């Protein structure tokens, strides 16, 4: 698990986004992509909120913790890309 987490962390860009696909990490380490995703989920719980996100939408969702943000999460999950079309 530590090796997987380190591989994820070493592949973060200067903004804290995961710069490669999880399938590439799984191939490099010879493990399943599901195992990489499981560890990525744990890394994403670290501070600062939004670390190791794969894109802006995931970064925003990771920053919205708690039940008080249901509407916010719904907007980001369902309308995020539509907002950028206009």
URUR-V690013 format. One record per backbone hydrogen bond with DSSP energy under -1.0 kcal/mol. CO is the residue of the C=O (numbers start at 0). NH is the residue of the N-H. If there is no record, write none. Layout:
# URUR-V690013
co=CO nh=NH
co=CO nh=NH
This chain:
# URUR-V690013
co=0 nh=4
co=1 nh=5
co=2 nh=6
co=3 nh=7
co=4 nh=8
co=5 nh=9
co=8 nh=11
co=10 nh=18
co=12 nh=15
co=15 nh=51
co=16 nh=12
co=20 nh=24
co=21 nh=25
co=22 nh=26
co=23 nh=27
co=24 nh=28
co=25 nh=29
co=25 nh=30
co=31 nh=35
co=32 nh=36
co=33 nh=37
co=34 nh=38
co=35 nh=39
co=36 nh=40
co=37 nh=41
co=38 nh=42
co=39 nh=43
co=41 nh=44
co=42 nh=45
co=47 nh=50
co=49 nh=52
co=52 nh=17
co=54 nh=58
co=55 nh=59
co=56 nh=60
co=57 nh=61
co=58 nh=62
co=60 nh=63
co=62 nh=64
co=65 nh=68
co=66 nh=69
co=68 nh=72
co=69 nh=73
co=70 nh=74
co=71 nh=75
co=72 nh=76
co=73 nh=77
co=74 nh=78
co=78 nh=82
co=81 nh=84
